[in-house]
Structures are given as C-alpha cells and as structure tokens.
Amino acid sequence: MKQDLKEYIASLKPVGFPDGNALVREGREMADRIPWNKSRFLRQTGFETWEQYCLDCHKKGKSVFQLLMGLSTLEEQLDALQKIEAFYQRTGCEVRSVQAIPSSLVGLPAAYWENAPRPTSYTMKGEADWLAQTQAAAVDVCWEDWHLSSPNNLQQTIYALQAGTSRLGSFAQYIWDFPGWSDEKNRFSDMCRSMGILAAKKEQGMTVSTYPEDGVAGYFMDVCSMLGYVMLEHYIIEDLCGARMVLSYGGLLSEIVPRIAFGLACEKLYGSKDRMFVVDYNGSTNTAWNHDIEANYGIGAQEMLLEAAVNLHYDLAIAYKPVSITEAIRVPTLEELLHITRCGLGAIEKAAEWEAIIDFSRFETVRDQLIDKGTIFYHNILNALEQAGVNIRDPLEMIVTLKRFDPMKLESELHPSVSETGAFQVYVPTVLYKQTMQKKNDELAALLHKGYGGCMRGQKVVCVSADGHSYGLLLIRQLWRELDAEVIDGGVYMEPASALDLADEEGAERIAISIHCGQCLDYAKQLIKLARHRNKTYKIAMGGVLNAMLPGYAEPVDVADLIMELGILASNDFEKQVDLFLRAK
C-alpha cells in the first residue's frame, strides 16, 4: 500500500471513542428490557415476521409487493395504510407492506428541528406515532430512511420494536449527515447499541436492512465495487455485531444485465431456500422520464416482468417495490403507487412464458465477475484498513473510519484493477456514472458551440451537494472544470453556513449547489439570511430537483420561482448558470 494512502486512512481513525464491541454487548443487555410487540399485520396473518409471510406466498405462487410511501402528514399516511388493506381485500393481491419514508427531521432529536431545513413528508415525535402506523391496518410497516444510522437511532430503534416492525434500517445510511449535528461519538456509539439490540432479537426473526445505493456504494463507478462493499457491510453487521442482514437494491441499477446479476450475486453469497437475503427489488430511479411521464409505466413493467422471470428461474421469493411514474418530478400519491403496482401485476402474469425463452447465462457470467472482482475489492479494503492501524474487529471504529473515507478515493485506490493493470478502470460501469459523464459531455459540447470555452479561466467556483447525492455534484464539478474554473469541492451534505464559510475561506463569490431532497426552499432561505447577516453578496446557482412541500399542498410542488425571488438562480439550465457567474459584481 502506498504510504500516502496509509497516512490518509490513519488520519480517519476516531480518537477517544469507546470500544464498539462493548457497546454492542451493552445493546444486547438492553434488549431484554425492550418489548418486541406484534404488529396488526403479524397478529392477523399469524406469521412471526414479514419474511415468513413472503416465503409462504412464494410457496403458493403469489407475488409480493411493497410500497415506498411517505405522505405529507401522519394522518394521510395512516389513511393510506387503511386504503392499502382495502385494496388487498378487494383484489386479493399481496400488496400488504410499506416502507415508510418520514421526514428527515425524525433522524434528529426534536431539539434540533427548528434550525434544520424542512423537507417533504410527515414527522413523528413519540412512540405513539410509530405505533399508530403498525396498528392502523393489517399492513406490514418497516422503517429505513432516517432511522438505524441517524443521530436519534437508539430512541427510534426502541420505538420501532415496540411498534412491532421486523425490519429496521438502513445500515448503509451511516454516511448521511444531518443539519446541525456533528457529534459522531454519541451518534455511532448509539448505533452500536442499536445493533446489539437487534442482534439480541435475531433468533426471533429481527433483521437489519441495508440499501447500498444510499450509502458509500452509491458513489461507485463500478458495480463490482458495489458488491464488494455489500460484503463489507455484511462483515460489520453479521460478523462483528452478530445481527442478521437483509438487502434491497435497484434504484441506481437500471441496466438490465448488471441489475439482475447484482441480485443474483448477493443471493449466491448469502441467500438460501429458507432465508431471504435480497428482500425486494426497488424500481430504478435514474432513467425515469420527467415529461410525458406515462412512459415510465413501460420502464416499471419491463423491470418487474424480468424480475418475476428471475424469481421463477432461481426459485427466489424477492418482493417488488416499484416506483411511481412521478419519480422524476415529485413524491407520489397512494393512488399513483397503486397504479404502478397494478401495472406490475399485469406484467408478471406473463413471467412464466418469458422465463421459458430467456437465456440466463449472460446474467450468470456477470454475476460471477461481480463476485470475483468484488471479493478482491472487499479484501483490499480490509487489508488497507488493518495496515493503517484501524481495528477491523471493532464495529464502531470501522463505521466511523468508513464514514470519513472519501468514497471516490476508496474505490479508485483499492479497486482490483489498480493491482491488475496499474490504473483504475471500470469493469461493469454503473448506469448513473455513464449517464453523468454523457450529460457532462452533452452540456459541454453545447456550451463550447456557443463560444463559452475557457470562459471561467481564473475564476473560483465552490461546488457543493446539499444532501447525499454525489452524481449531481460530480456533474457540476466536471463542467466548471472543463470551462477552466478553479473548482473548490465542498463535497456532499454541505450545510448552508458551511457552504458560505468555504466560499469565504477561499475568497470565492460563486457557489454552485446540487440539491435533491425536497429541502431546496428552506436551504435557499437560510443561505440568504446568513449572507445578509455577514453583509456579503454571493452569486448562487441551485440545480437538481427543485420542489418542496408548501402549506396547503398534499404533494411537493415546484418552487424554482420562489427561490428566484430570494435572489438565487434556481435552474438546471447550465448556460444560465454560466451567464450568472460571468456577470460583474
């Protein structure tokens, strides 16, 4: 290992943190005092866990669906759960599970809410709010976003258990940051305690869920790297913490061959006939149309049809979690989620016919390549961490070190191609990486055609992502560099104050922001308020998904005009951003 990489990794190690294994044991001891109650779904169906229900449906030849749902208020969420049960009773279709997506505020203790940007979706504060969802209807409810890896994770783990969920996640989201929170020691110490609690209930059927595209793996350019990182999470969750891991995936894997091969690789490594590892296919999100959105039915239908054929061919019980046709523009309504579910039900009826004529060997070839290269990547990471002095047998030290590790540096330095060819090269490219580079090339060609080549020479541009989405940041960073700007890379999860601090430190007045999590209006307001307090003027361009939840609306709405009124350019038109940055003060 190169000395500079060894020194870099050593600098990431947490100092003065408690022993992670002791914290896991502490969590195990706490588990006896925390009741794991039965949800209404489990009581009425007679199953011990959602997994048992899925396996039973599979044996009976039934397809299982799960909805990804986060409405604007808790009352709307509860009403929707009851309507989902009514849909099941009317149709007999096994649409009886929801992955609930509350507001990101729930990941913070309530005392931090006031100063945090308010995104879309409903909030929860006490045990009664978790309990209300699992008791509203005979519909299974699990929580992943803003839960197991959040600053408020220990309290949420207790609430979720008392409410009766049998899945809790998402482990991968430990890399997510939260506005106003910087206490890594308490956050991840509690996470180890939560892992101990869930490990103690493993034999009863409790699982720890992860979604790789929401974590470090979501930054990677190679699907082989994604699988290697799944292996690393499995090592931490199962080998170090003693809990049981399950996985869902698919949002960023829209290309058919790597999409299917990735799931097959996960199942070959960790699945069995009586134990699910991959629990659901998430509909892809990076190819959805943002106009004439009915076309997205075609995307969802072909994905579910092929997944159903794969389930038949390999005897898998993996559920379907389709995304609404509104995915590229806003959070869906319940009816829109049911529309795409009906679409899937129709497509799956033809699965047996397609299974009979599909050549699965290509999937298996890529599956084996992912396992081969991913395993090397996994061992490269463990070896590099250990050589740099990281205690790879301490879950707390592992989690904190990996959170601090630049994902792109992690992949480019430890990817198997580096030792095999001497330079980083991608074996099975991720779709989002390919799309981002194509988008960059298209935008650049248009700008060069209009005479913008070299127009930003000598000018500094601060580029940041306001949330965890890295490819939007990659796009703007690459574009500004191609126009000869000096790019100051602020990274992901950059809070408004930190973005302005970075601009001030670097003597830059131009700030380019990528944002996707429904908090753009609050984020913009905070930027303007802080700029006025500092008595400074900045040129700020904001792009991405520019919607937010406004009073009186049940769905997020486009707020670009409201952001423009504040004095910030809110547009995905890169030429407009360039023109803004070229203007004199």
LINBEL-V106215 format. One record per run of one state. SS is the DSSP state (~ for helix, > for strand, _ for the rest). FROM is the first residue (numbers start at 1). LEN is the number of residues. If there is no record, write none. Layout:
ss:SS from:FROM len:LEN
ss:SS from:FROM len:LEN
This chain:
ss:_ from:1 len:2
ss:~ from:3 len:10
ss:_ from:13 len:7
ss:~ from:20 len:12
ss:_ from:32 len:8
ss:~ from:40 len:6
ss:_ from:46 len:4
ss:~ from:50 len:10
ss:_ from:60 len:4
ss:> from:64 len:6
ss:_ from:70 len:4
ss:~ from:74 len:18
ss:_ from:92 len:2
ss:> from:94 len:7
ss:_ from:101 len:3
ss:~ from:104 len:4
ss:_ from:108 len:2
ss:~ from:110 len:3
ss:_ from:113 len:14
ss:~ from:127 len:9
ss:_ from:136 len:4
ss:> from:140 len:4
ss:_ from:144 len:9
ss:~ from:153 len:11
ss:_ from:164 len:3
ss:> from:167 len:2
ss:_ from:169 len:2
ss:~ from:171 len:5
ss:_ from:176 len:8
ss:~ from:184 len:17
ss:_ from:201 len:1
ss:~ from:202 len:3
ss:_ from:205 len:2
ss:> from:207 len:4
ss:_ from:211 len:1
ss:~ from:212 len:3
ss:_ from:215 len:1
ss:~ from:216 len:4
ss:_ from:220 len:2
ss:> from:222 len:1
ss:~ from:223 len:18
ss:_ from:241 len:4
ss:> from:245 len:5
ss:_ from:250 len:6
ss:~ from:256 len:15
ss:_ from:271 len:1
ss:> from:272 len:1
ss:_ from:273 len:2
ss:> from:275 len:1
ss:_ from:276 len:2
ss:> from:278 len:5
ss:_ from:283 len:10
ss:~ from:293 len:22
ss:_ from:315 len:4
ss:> from:319 len:3
ss:_ from:322 len:12
ss:~ from:334 len:15
ss:_ from:349 len:2
ss:~ from:351 len:5
ss:_ from:356 len:5
ss:~ from:361 len:27
ss:_ from:388 len:7
ss:~ from:395 len:10
ss:_ from:405 len:2
ss:~ from:407 len:8
ss:_ from:415 len:1
ss:~ from:416 len:6
ss:_ from:422 len:7
ss:> from:429 len:1
ss:_ from:430 len:1
ss:~ from:431 len:19
ss:_ from:450 len:10
ss:> from:460 len:6
ss:_ from:466 len:5
ss:~ from:471 len:12
ss:_ from:483 len:3
ss:> from:486 len:6
ss:_ from:492 len:4
ss:~ from:496 len:11
ss:_ from:507 len:3
ss:> from:510 len:6
ss:_ from:516 len:4
ss:~ from:520 len:15
ss:_ from:535 len:4
ss:> from:539 len:6
ss:_ from:545 len:2
ss:> from:547 len:2
ss:_ from:549 len:8
ss:> from:557 len:2
ss:_ from:559 len:1
ss:~ from:560 len:7
ss:_ from:567 len:2
ss:> from:569 len:2
ss:_ from:571 len:3
ss:~ from:574 len:9
ss:_ from:583 len:3
